[in-house]
Amino acid sequence: MARANKPPSKSPDPVAFNPAVQSTVEREIKLAIDPNFRLPPLAGIPLPRRLLTSTYYDTSQYDLAHVGITLRHRIERGKQAWQLKLPLMKDRQEIEMVDRQSIPPTTFHDLLFLHLGQRQLIPVATLRVWRTGVRVRTDNAYVADVTLDHVSVMKDGAVLQRFRELEIEQVNGKDSTRPDLERQLRRAGAYHHDGRPKLFRALSLPTPGPEPPPASDAPVVAHVQWALARHVRWLLAHDPGARLGRESESLHQMRVATRQLRAILRTVRPLLVPEWADSLRDELRWLGQLLGTARDLDVQLAYFREESAALDARDRRPLTQFIAHLEAQRNNVQEVLLNELKSARYLDLTRRLQQAAHDPTVVESTVTLRDLAKQEFTKLRNAVHQAGQASNNAKIHETRIKTKRARYAAELAEPTVGKPATRFINKARVVQDVLGMHQDAIQAEAYIRAFLKKSNSARAAFVAGLMVERQRQRREKARGKMQRLLRGLLRRGEKAWG
C-alpha cells in the first residue's frame, strides 16, 4: 500500500524550463539470456563498443525505486551526466542533464521532492556496463538498437555480481519492429525478462508495481484501501513528469489517477464518514480541474499538429499560427500548474491521500462492492434510456461521465466479481473512447472559433471553416457508433450486475 511518508517542510520553486535538460521517451523490450547466448545475424550496422559507469542514487529506504523511478550519475569517456528515469505507462521517460557536479542537481531534487521529503539521496549502487550491439535497419531505415550488456556490480573497486541483458530499444516511430525483433531473438535463445531495471537486479529489489489485490472474500475495506493505494501511487509516480511538462502522457496519467481516486471516494461513500470523504473529494476536484485544463490543451495540440501535417503549405500557415496560439496558452497553464503543485494545499492533499490509503475513515456497513457497482450501472442505464436516440451534446457528455463512473466502480468490484466485471470494463473503455472523441471535437471547434475572432485573414477563415467542418464530421462519426456500443455496454452490465 502507499506509504504515509512525512511531507517535505518546504516546497521547491517551480521547475523552470532548462535547455540543458533533455527529455526522451525510452521504448524498449528487455530479454533475459544465458551465459552462452550470441547475437544472431541482424541487418544493420554494428554499434561501437561502449563502457558506461553509472552510480545510482536513492534514499536509504529506496523511496524512488518503490515507485519505479531511478536516478543515476553516468560517466562515459569523460562525459558526465545525470539521468532520471520516470515511469510512463509501458515506457519510461529519460531526463538527462549534462553536469559534472558530484551531487544530484537541484532541478532533479525539485522534481522529486514529494518522494524524498526530508530524506537524503545517497549512492546505493555502482554498475559498470560494457555495451555492444547492432543498429537494425528495415526498409532502408534504422528502426531499433539491439544491445547486449555485460553488467558488473561494483563496490570499493571489487565486483560483487555479474550478469548479462539483452535490450531492443526503438529509435524511430515504428512500434511494430520491436515485437518482430523480439521473436527473432527468442528463436536465438533469449527468453522472458521480469522487466526489472538493472539497478533492481543489482540490489535484489522486486519489480516495481502495486501490491496484488486482496482475496475476493477479503473485507470490503481491504479492497478500498488497495484501490486507493494503487491510484495514490500512480499519482505520485507521475508528479515529477507533470512538473517537468515535456511529455503530455505524464500529466494525463496523473489526471487519470486523480479522477480514479475521486470516483472511488464517491462510489464507496456509504462506507466512509461523509465529511471526511467529501472534503477529500473536493480537494481532488480542485486538482482535477488544474490538470484538466492542461490536458485539454495537450489533446487539442496533438490533434491539430496531426491535421497540420496533412495540409499543403499555403493552408498550413494559418493553422501553424493557431497551434502557436494553443502552445502559448499551454505554457501559461503550465506556469499556473507548477505554482499550485508547490502550494501548501497540494502538499496537504498528497499527505491526506497517503493517509487515506493507509487508514481510511470508515463506518460499519453491510454494503458490498457489487452493490455499489450495480448502483453506478443503474444510473448509467437510466441516463442512456432518458437520452434516447437523438441525444444532444449535453446528454452525450452526461452519458460519458456516467460511463466513467460505472467503469471505475466496476474496476473496484472486479476482484470480487471476476470475469463479468472485466468484460463490462473492457466494453466501457471502448464506449469512453467514442464519447471522448465527440467531446474533443466540441472543444476543438470552440478553440477554433475563439482564435478566428482574433484573425482577419481570409485564408485563416477558410482553414478555420475547413477545421470546423471536420469537427462536425468527427461528431457524426462518433454518433454513428454510439448507440450500438451503448447497447452492447448495457448488455454487459446486465450480465455483470443483473
N, C-alpha and C positions, 0 to 999 in steps of 0.2 A: 504494500500500500504506500501511498505518498507519505513521505517523511515530513513531520512538522518541524522543519528547520527554523532556527532562530533568524528572523528577518534582519537584513542589514540596517544599521542605525542611520546611515546616510545614503541618500540616493546619488547616483553619478550624474554628471552633466549629460545632456543629450549627446548621443554619438553623432558627431558631425561627419559630413562626407569627407573622406580622406582618400585622395587619389593614389596614395601608396598602398591602400588596402585593395587587393584583388580578390574577386569572388567568382568561383566557378562551381558548376554542378558536377559532382563525381558520379558517373553512371557506370557501375562495374558489377561483374559477377566473379565471386571467389570460388575456387575449386581446391579441394584437398588432393594431395599427391603422395605417393610412396617414395622412398629414397632412390629408387631406380628409374623414376619417370624421366622421359626425354621428350622435348617438344617435337611434334610431328612436323613434316614439311608444310609450311604455310606460305601462301602467295603474299609477297610484300618485301620489305627491306629490313635487315637486322637493325635493332636498336643498339646504340653504344652502351657498353658495359658501364654501370654506374655504382658508386659507393655512396650510400646515404646513411648518415649517422643522426639519429633522432633521440632527443631526450624529452620524455613525456612528463607533463605536469598535471597534478590533480591535488585535491585535499587529502589529508591522511585517511579519510573515510571514503575516498573515491566518489565524491558527490557528483562530479562531472560524468564519470563512467556509468553511474547508475541511471543516467538519463540518455546515454548513448552519445555523449559529447567527448571529443578528445582534443587536447591542446599539446602541441609539441614544438620544440626548437630543433630545426633541421640544418645540418651542415653538409654541403656538397661542393667539393673543390674550392673551398674558401668562402663560398657564398653561404650566408646565414639568413634564415627566415623563420618567422613564427607562423605556424599553421594551426588554424582552428577548424575542426570539422563538426558540423551540426547535422542532426537528423532531418531528412527531407523526404517523407514518405518512404519509398523503397530505395531512394538515393541518399546522397549526403551532399551538403554544401560545404565546399572548402574555401576558407577565407585565409589569405596569405598576406603577411606584411614583411617586407624585406627590412630586417633590423638586426644590427649586430649586438644589441644590448643583451645581457645575460639573464635578465628577469623579464617575465611576461609583460608586454606593452600595456599601457594604461587603457588603450582602446579595447583590448580584449577583456581586461578586468571590468570595464564598464558594461560590456555586452553580457558578461556572466555574473553580474553582481547578485542576481536573485538566487543563483545556485551556490555562490560562495558565502554569502552572509559575512560573518566575522572571521571565517576560516581562511588560512593562508594557502597559497599554491606552493607546492613543493615538488622537486623531482621525484618521480615514482618508478621510472624505468628508463634504461638506455638501450636502444636497438640499433644494431649495425646491419645494414641490408646491402648485399650485392645483388644488383638487378640486371638481368639480361632479357632479351625478348625480340619480338617482331612487330613492326607496324604493318598490319594486314591491309591489303588492297583488294577491293571488289569493284568491278565495272569501272576501272581506271580512276578510282577514288579511294583514298585511305580512310578506313572506317573504324578501326579499333587497334589498340595496343594489347598484345598478348605478352604478359611479362611473367618471368619466373624469378621469384625472390628467394634468396638464401639468407635466412634471418639468424642473427646471433644476439642473444640477450646478454648484456654486459653488466658487470658490477666490479668496480675497482680494477678495471683492466682485465678481469677474468671472464671467461664465457660460462654462463650458468646453464644455458639451454640453446639448442639449435633446432630449427625447423624450416621447411620449405613451403611456399604457397604459390599458387597459380592464379593470375587475375586477367580478366578481359575487361578493358576499360574503353568505353565508347569515345571516339574522337570527332564524330560528327552526328548529325541528327537521325541516322538510320538505326532505329532501335532493333529492327529485325536481324541485324547482323550478329548481335551478341548471342541469341539462342542458337543460331546456326554454328557459330564457333564453339559454343559450349558442347553441342552434340559431337563435333569433330574431336574435341579434346577429351571428352569422355570415352570415345572409342579408342583413344590412345592410352587410356589408363587413368585419367583423372576421375575423381568421384565427389560426392556431395560434401560441401563445406558447411559448417554450422553458422557461418555468417559473422563470426566474431572478428572485430578488427585485431590487428597484430598485438596491440597493447593488451587486449583482454586475454589472448592466448599466453602472452608472456607472464601475466600476473595471475593466471588461472581464474579469471573472472568469468561469470556466466554471461551468456548473450543478453544484452540489454533488452528489456521488454517488460510488459506488465505481468503481474502475477496471474496464474491461471484462475479462471472463475471458481467460485465456491461450488461445492457439490449441489446438485439440483434440489436436494432436500435440506440444504442449509437454511438457517433463519433468514427471513426477508431482509433484515438489517445488514446481514453479511453481504448480500448481493448489492444492496445500495452502497455500502462502503466500497466494495470492489469497483463498481461503476464510477463512483465519484473519484476514487484514487486514480483510475485509468485516465480519466479526462483531465484531472489536475496535472498529472504527469505530462500529458500531451501538451497542455497549455504552456507549462513551464519550459518544456524542451524546445518549443518554437518561439519563445520570447526573445532569445538573442537574435535569431534571424529576422524577426519582425522589427526589432530595433535597428538592425543594420539597413534593412529596406532594399536589399539588392535582388532578392528572389521573392516574387509575389506569393509563391506557394507557402512560405513560412508564415506570412500573415494570414493566409487563407486557413491553414491548419490551426492556427491559434484561435481564429474566429470560430471554426468548427467546434473546437473544444469548449469555447465559451458558450455556444448555443447548446451543445450537448449537456453541459453542466446545468444550465438554466432549465432545460427541458426535463432533466432528471428530477430536479427540485420541484418542478411544477407537477410532474406525474406522481411523485411519492408524497405530495403534500399531506394526504391523510395520515401518513406515518410519522410526520415531523411536527415539532412545535411550530405553529403557524407564524408567529412573529419572527422567529429565528430564520425560517426558510424564506419568508417573504423579503426580509431585509437582505439576505444574500442574493436572492433573485434580482432585486432592484439594482444592486451593485453590478451584477453580471449583465443586466440590461444596459447599464451605462457603458461598460467595457465593450459590449457587443456593438453598440452604436458607434463608438470610436473606431473600432476595427471595420465595421460595415461600410463606413464612408470611404475608407481607403480601398477596401476590397471591391466595391462597386466600380471605382475608377480603374483598378487593375483589370477587371473583366472587360471594361469598355476599351481600354488601351490595347489589350491583346486582340480584341475583335477588329478594331479599326486599323491596326497595323497589318493584319492579315488582309483586310479589304483593300488597303492602300497598295499592297504588293501586286494585286490583280489589275490595277488600273493603268492606263497609259500615262506618260509623263505629264501631259497637259492637265488631266483630271486629278492626278496625284497631288499636284501642288496645293490646291485649296485643302485637300484632306490632310496633307502634311502640316499645314498651319493649324488645322483643327486638332490634330494629335498633339502638337506642341502646346496648344491651349490646355488639353487634358493633362499633359505632363506637368505643366505649371501648377495646376490645381492639385495634382497628386503630391508634388513636392511640398506645397503648403500644408496639405493634410498630414504629411509625414512629420513635419515640424510640430504640429499640434499633438500628434500621437506620441511623439517622443517625450514631450513635456509632461503629458499625462502618465506615461509609463514610468516616469521618475517621481511621480507625486506620492504623497503620504497616503492618499486614497487608494491608489493601486497597490502599494505595498501592504496596506491593511487588508485589502481584498485577497491577495495571494496568501497571506498568513491565515486568514479565515477559511480559505478553501482547503488548505493543507490540514487545518484542524478539523474541518467538516469531514474530510475523507478518513481521518483517524478516529474521530469520535462525533458522529452526527447526533444532533439533539432530537431524539425520537420519543414517541408516545406509544402506549400499548394499543395494538390494533390487530384485528383478525383478517384484514385485507391482504390479499395475495398479489404478487406481481402480475399474474394472469388477469386478475380482476381489473387492475389499473390499465393494463394494455388494452383490454376489451373496452374500457370506458373511452379511451382515446380513439379507438377504431370506430366506436359508435358515433362519436362526434364527427369523424371524417365521413362516415356513411351518410349521416344526416345532411352534412354540408353538400355532398355530391348530389343527393336527391333534390335538395332545395334549389340548387343552382340550375338543374335541368340541362337540356341540350344547348340552349342559347345563352351561355354564361357570359356576363360582361367581364371587363378586366378586373374589377374589384372582387367579383365572385371567384374568378380563377386564382387570384392572389390569395384569397381566403382558403381555397381548397389546397393550395400549395403549402400554406402554413400548417393546416391540419394534417396533411400528409406527412410533413416532417415530424410533427408531434406524435403521430401514430407510429411512425417508424422508430423514433427514439424510444418510445415506451415498449415497443416490441423488442428492441435490442436489449433493454433492461430485463425483459422477461425471457429472452431467448435461452439462457442456461437452464431454466426450469421447464420450458415448453418444448424446446427441441426443434425438429425439422419444420413443422408447420409455421413456426415463428420465423425461421430462416428464410423460407420461401416467400413469406409476406414481406420481409425486409428487402430481399432482392428485387421483388416487383416494385416496392415503394421507391427504391433508388432510381429505377427507370422512369417512373412517373415524375419524380422530382426533377430529373434532368429535362424532361419535356416542359414541365411547368416553369422551370427556371429559364429555359430558352425564351419562353413567352415573356417573362418578366424582364429579362435582359433586353429584349427588343423594345419594350416600352421605355426603359431607361435610356437606351441608345437614342431613340427618337427625341426624347426630352433634351438630351445633351446637344444633339444636332440643332434643334430649333433655338436653343439658348445661344449657341455660337453664331447662328445665322443672323440673329438680331444685331450682332456687333460687326457684321460684314456687309459691305455694299458692292461686292464683286459679283458680276453676272455669272462668272464661271463658278464661284463658290455657291451661288444659289442653285445652279444646275446640278453640281455634285451633291449638294445637300438634298435636293429633291430626289436624286437617284438613291441616296442613302436612306431617306425616309421611306421610299417605296420598298427597299429591301427589308426594312424593319416590318413593314406590313406583311411582306411575304414570309418572314420568319414567324410572325404571329399566326398566320394562316396555316403554315406548316405544322406548328405546334398544336393548333386547334384540331387539325385533321387527324392527329394521333391521339388526342386527349381522351375522348370518350371511350374508345376501345381499351386503352390502357387502364383507365379508371374502373371500367367494368371488370377487367381482369384482376385488378387490385382488390376490389370488393369481394370477388370470389375467393381470393386467397385469404382475405380477412375472415370471411365466414367459416372457412375450414379451420383457421387457426384459433379463432375466438368464439365461434358459434353465434 
